[in-house]
C-alpha cells in the first residue's frame, strides 16, 4: 500500500576537487564528482576507468587447474576426440556454451553442445544425461556455468568420460573430483578477479588455449558481454573491459543469429547498451530456456544460416510473449496467496502445483522488489518441489539454504539468487525453519531499503544536454557500476497526471531553481492518491535522459523515488470497510500508531475482536497524544477533534512517514446520530409515544431496529427528562410532560460537543488535499 522511503546513502566528495579534475579531463564536473564518490581520486584512475586500461585482461593461466584443463583439451583436439560442452539454460550458460563451441569448432574440434531441459532434467549435471552423452561418443565433457556442486554426478560418471568443470558459482565445502575444476572462487585460486560470469570463465579458458598456441585471442566478446550483463555480475575490473569491448563488437558482429536477435529486439540501427541487453536481448534468450529448450538459443548464436536464424529469433519472440503471460498469471496467483496470509514480515515462501518452474524465478524477483523481502517460490510436481529464490542484500540466500541442506535434495546459486529441489513432504518444515533462520539472521535495519545517491544537486545546479551526453562515458552500467542517480531536495512537482496505455505511469513537471524539466515515473501511478495534483514539494531521486519528441531534444528526468514531508493516503471517500483496509495495512506493518476517540481500553477490545491477533501491532492514541517514532505509519481511524490541517502538521513535526485517513462520512453520520439536536428529539418522542400506545411496554432495542437515524442516547435523554420510564432497556411508560430539554444533563453535554465539533468534523470530511497540506 505505502511507498517505503528509501534511506539515502549520499556519496560525499570535494566539489572543488571535482571541478579541477573535470578541467584536466575535459568532462563535466558531474562525471568527476561521481567518480570521486566511487573512490577514484586521481586523474589517471579516472582516465583508465573512462577510456580503458593498457592491459585489459589478466593472465588466464593464473586460474587454478587451467593448465590441466588446457592440456586435456589439446589432447582431445590432437586425437580427434568428441568434446561436448555442457551448459546451463540461462543467458550466461547459453552464451558460454556458444562461445566455447565456436572457439573449439574454429580449432577443428569434433564438438557438440548439451543443455539440459529445465523442467524434466533441472539445473546442472545429471546421471542420465552423462550416460547419453557418453553413449554418443563423447570422451571429454566441459561444463560451462554449472558443475561446481555435482559431486555425486561426477563420481557416478561413465568410466572413460573425462569431465572438466568451469563454473563461477559459490564453491561448496566438497568439490567434485573432476579432471579439472576451474572456478575463480576456489580458495586455492590465485586469479586476481573473482567476479567473472560463467561465460567470463569460458572466455578465460579460450584465452588460455589461444595463449598456449601463441595467440593473443580476443574474439566474440559480444557473447561474453551478453552473458556477463545478463547474469548481473559486478561490471567492474575485468568485467568492465569485457563488456565495453563486447558492446562495441555488437555493432559489427559476424554472428548472424546475434544480428537478427538485436534487430528483432531493439529495431534497425539501434545501439546496443548494457540496459537494452538486460531488458531486450536477455529476456528473449531466457524465455526459451524457461519454457521450452535452450538448445534453440545456442543454435541461434552459432548458426551460419540467416533464414534459420530469423526463424529461431521469431520463435524466441513468441516464447518471450508467452513467458510474460505465464509470469503475470503466477504473479497474480502469488499475490492472491499473500492476501490470504495474516501477516508478512520476514520472508515470502509460497508453493503451488502447476506453476511453471522456468518462470517462478522471474516472479520471485518481482515479489522481492515489491515487498523487499527474501522470496522463495516452489513449483510442485509428482511429489517434488523445485524452488527459485531471490534475496535482499542482508541475507545470503545460498547460506540460508545450506543451513537446511538435510531437507534439500539439491541446491546451488549465489548470495542473492539460488535454486533448490526438495520433497513436497518436507515443504512445511523447510518453510518454518527457513523463516526462523531469516528472523534470527536479519536485524530490523536489514529490511530498510537503501538507495545510493551519486550526486545531490544544489538549488541552482541544472543538468544540460551536454552533461547527459558526458554521462555516457560511465557506461557500461550495471551491477556495482550503477547508472548514476541524482537528487534534488525540495523540488516543485506540478501538473501531475497518469499516462500510458494501461494508465500505470506518472507524468509531471519539475521546477528547481531556474530550471524546468518534464519528468516521468514508471509503474507508479498508484502514488497519485498521496500527491497533490496541483503541486507538491518533494525530495526526488532521478536519472536524466535525452528525450526527442517532434524534432525537439530536451533533458527528461526519470524519477525513481520521491519523498514528501509526509505521505497522506486518503480513504475518506472510499467505499471499502475501514477494518478491511486496516487489516491490509497490518499484513505488512509491525508497528502502527492509530488515533481514536473515546476510551482506549474499550477500543482495544473492539479492534482485537475485529482484527484478531494482528491487533497487537496497533498502538492506540487519543488526539491529545502525539508521541510517535520517526517514520511511523499513522492511521487516523476516527474523526480528528482538531482541524485536519493542524493534525497533519503535528504528524509532520513528529516526522511521520505515512498517514492514512480512514474516517469517512459514515463517522460523521454516527456522530450526528449520537448527538441528536432538538428537532430530532421532538420527532423521536412522537414516534416513541405512538409506538408505546400500540405496544405498551417494549424493549427500545426492538424499536431502534431499522431506524438508523436514532440511537439509545435518545431514550437516556428522555429518561432524564421524565418523559419515559426505563427498566434497563425496557420502556415501562411514556409520559406527556411540559419540560425544558436543557434540564437533561446528558443532552447539554452532547449539545456542547456537537456545537464545538460538528463544524470541525464536517470540514475534516470535505476539505481538499491542498487545504490540509
C-alpha angles and dihedrals in degrees: 000000000000131000110240111224106232116225109249115234099196115199110228122214141150107267092197090056089047089056094052092047091048090057092049093049095036093232136118115285085235087069096049091043091054092048092048087053089052093054103264106130108171136057090242093054091048093046091053091048094048100041105022135255130275094242104040100177137048123232106275091210089073088077116101113254093008091121091050090049093049093047093053093045091049089051090052091049092050093048097043092240119168112254124197122199107211113201145171126258098240125089092266092053093042094051092043092051091048094047096049092042091053093046094049091044089054087052089057096254126159091235138166136174132229126194117180117236105252101222101041101031106023128202125338134353121346132187097241093050092051091050092049093047092049091047087055091062103267115145098171124046121187118193122210123195092356144052104076092111097040097107094139096042094050093047089048097047121127114273108256095036114109117202128204114189121208113177143140102204124113111293114238123221090260117049123204114260094239125152088256134001113200111187125136090215092067109118090229094049114110096195106131098220117057103177102078119137122235091266088046090060090046088051090054089051090054090047091050093051091048092046090056087054090052095254128131092216122191107152133143094018085154088073091047091050091049094056095037094056094041093052092054096230117158112286092218136110112353094001090059090054092046094051095042091055093039094054090051090048092054090069091063103023119153091206102110096199093051090051091054092045091053092049093047094046103039108016133246116325096358115151114241115235133174088255096056091044086058096046103026117026102026098053091056093051091043093049095064091049091050098047109022128358127318093214088088089058090053089049089052093054095045105036124111092198112097096195091050090048091053091048092052093043090054089049090051090053090053091047091051091053090049090048090053090051093049091045091055092049092051092043091052091047091050091049090052090052091049090050088059093054116095097218136005117191112126112038141329118247116171133164135185142164115246097032109132107245090213094060105039091086091061091049092046088055092052093049092048090051093048100044100024091226131122106266132204121183122186131199111207121211130158095345095311128102119209111199138197120198136197125182145192121246095263095060126064098212093193091057091046092056092042089058088061098040092128086071095043128085096195137351144163142156146097142299092279105025135036145156130218144172124216137166114268090234089061096051098095094048091045091052093049094048093043091053089048090051092050092047092050094044104044128064124210091260090059088068091055111097118226130201124202111226112201098188133011106202121219122239093263097038114104134179119241132199088255090054091053091048090050090053088068087075088074091062139145091066126186140099111015090357098064123183103269116269119210130193140205123196119217096005117173114237116198141170092025112191140168115242141173135076090276093037091237102125134073128226125189145144123256125207121193124162107315094338132092124191138182110235139191132195114200122223094353103106085124088076092067090087092066099040129086102236091204092059140312136186117231144155107247137192118205150155117233117229136180111250123197117194127163092341095311120117119204144153112265122191117224100205115213102179138359128199122199122190084255132001111224119198108196119208096157092115098034120120091211117114110259094227091050091054091046090050089054090051093050092053089074104022127081095187127033126170109213127193119212139163124240133013111002094200090057092045091052091059092044093053092046089054092049100040105026120206093350089071087080088077091063121098110196127221137176114219092262092061114080103161105128136146120259113269093019125162107236127194119198097204100167130040108283114243090220131055112288091236089057092047092050090048091053090050088050092054088054088051092238113187103208129013119195119197105206102161117102147171090291089064091052090050091050090051091053091047092052091044103050120189126221095269091052091049092052092049092047093049092054092050092047092049091051091047091050093052091057098038106026105201114021142165106252090217086067090050092051094054108114093005099107094171094062133066137186088264088080092061092047091053092046090049091053089052092050092242093120132028114220132197102187102303094339119105105219098177142000115212134196110226135154106239143146113248090218087070085080110091090199093052092050091050092049092044091055090050091048094049093048099040109028094078093045092047092049092049091047090055097047106032115113126238092255089057096057099038 
